[in-house]
Amino acid sequence: MDSVDWVRLRLPSPIEMGMDGFPRPGKTVHWYREQKKLTDTTWTQKHLSQELGLTERAICYLESHDVGLDSISLRRRLARLLTIPPLLLGLASLADETDPGQTIRQHRKMKQKNNPLRSQKGLARALSMTEKAIRDMEKRNIGLDSMTRRRVLALLLDIPPATLGILTLDEILLRQQTIPNMPHATLSGEKETTFDLAVYEYRLKTLWNRNHIGTAQDRLTHIAATMVELTAALPYVNGNDEKDLRAVLCRYHHLHAHILRDQGRYDTAIAELEKAAILAERAKNAPLLTVTLLRIGSVLRDRGTVTEAQAKIEAAKGNSTGANQKRKQAISDYLASIDCYTRIRHLKPLPEALHGVVLFDEGYAQAHLAQGDLKAKRTALARLTDGGKIIATTRDVLEEEFAIRITKRTYHNTKAAAMLAAGWPREALQELNDGMDVPEEGDMTRQNAYTDYLWSQAYTDLGLIDAAATPAQDALLRMKQIKSRIHITRIAGLQGQLSQLDKKHIEVIRLGVMLNS
């Protein structure tokens, strides 16, 4: 397939294509306005100009010559007003991005040190802008309303276009190629189009499997485009079909958030999950809302562990004030995650499988809050263990119905991590040893790397530098391979802890070099 089937995406075939391979936005706007005019004769160019606060002449030029349509905000307003599928206007979403400038800064910093684009000065030269303009763009999102500029930035900095709110033709083509041959159904309502929810469920399962093994970060644009298509279909379904569609869309938000969390973009991940919570509530799907709240709790817990790692880095620098501040932030996140689990307990009915996950996750969070309280530590681990027993009998249900995969290895790793949080490294080593007897289940790149990190953390807590260094280096190589920012930061915290033991140790130095390369 070398061209996009735009008709299938609800675009009439006569519309002219632009130089970028997308339908000309002005012509698309004109067609959808005329369609709206068939049922409401007031939708003239004059009416549209009044809605947008523009002149009638401006609307004429907009529709005939695409004038002003480089503006992303204008495209979004038009899509909302005229019910245009965002994909036809090159948009991944109608919602404003949380902080696109910060996304640009993060990806710029991910460039190799010898890459000129890593600096604001180098990026300014590439874009023919001033350094001040780049600073304003990254800190205040100034100058980012341009579709052309976002496309260039995505290309230069290897940013998944969907994270900047835009789509590329390559992603649309890829999505068309990966749709399996399945029977189609039709959407009810004023427009008819082929549609089968099973296609989206199949694709979602495939993406989850890809991320469990390694990473699905390279499919972010694909995921965002699918969510746009599902959202566009909502006005044309009702009853149980609408509830089913909202449920599938909700699960796509879960996956999107899970990948964003892996990238260390916690605020954006939580924002995605809050959208999912709204979908679950409107679908009146209590189990799905439970899963959403569990995932919010997980993001908060993970942010807490990363903040603790950053506290170790600050402590290694001798910044005790900064370290203490980070620890307080981590505690706030753990407490916020506990609030999520408390809220879940008020949702009824709660399936037994999900009850096990609540106990499991809650025990893990409580272990981080136990501090020096022995009773609290034992209570936390008992709760985690009780949850694990339920999970052991409902593992298949969790994966098939809720896309929650907690393997036997995951159980041992999480329990070991909780023991480390409770200050019991020797017990954690025993738990990791027990986990080594569990048969591998296919490609376990991510899980094996996390296991190596836990081995290293346990040895570090015991002050055994030589034993800790090698698994930390192995874990780092794999985490860089799958681009897991969350785990890379954890390993950076571990390296800070090791440097406090002996900053001149050759393996500690080597780990530091690997982190910065």
Buried (B, 14 or more C-beta within 10 A) or exposed (E): EEEBEBEEBBBEEEBEBBEBBBBBBBBBBBBBBEBBBEEEEEBBBEBBBEBBEBEEEBBBBBBEEBBBBBEBEBBBBBBEBBBBBBBBBBBBBBBEBBBBBBBBBBBBEBBEEEEEBBBBEBBBBBBEBEBEBBBBBBEEBBBBBEBEBBBEBBEBBEBBBBBBBBBBEEBBBBBBEBEEEEEEEEBEEEEEBEBBBEBBBBBBBBBBBBBBBBBBBEBBBBBBBBBBBBBBBBEBBEEEBBBBBBBBBBBBBBBBBBBBBBBBBBEBBBBBBEBBBBBBBEBEBBBBBBBBBBBBBBBBBBBBBBBBBBBBBBBBEEBEEBBEBBBEBBBBBBBBBBEBBEBBEEEEEBBEBBBBBBBBBBBBBBBBBBEEEEEBBEBBBEBBBBBBEBBEEBBEBBBEBBBBBBBBBBBBBBBBBBBBBBBBBEBBBBBBEBBEEEEEEEEBBBBBBBBBBBBBBBBBBBEBBEBBBBBBBBBBEBBBEBBBBBBBBBBBBBBBBBBBBEEEBEBBBBBBEBBEE
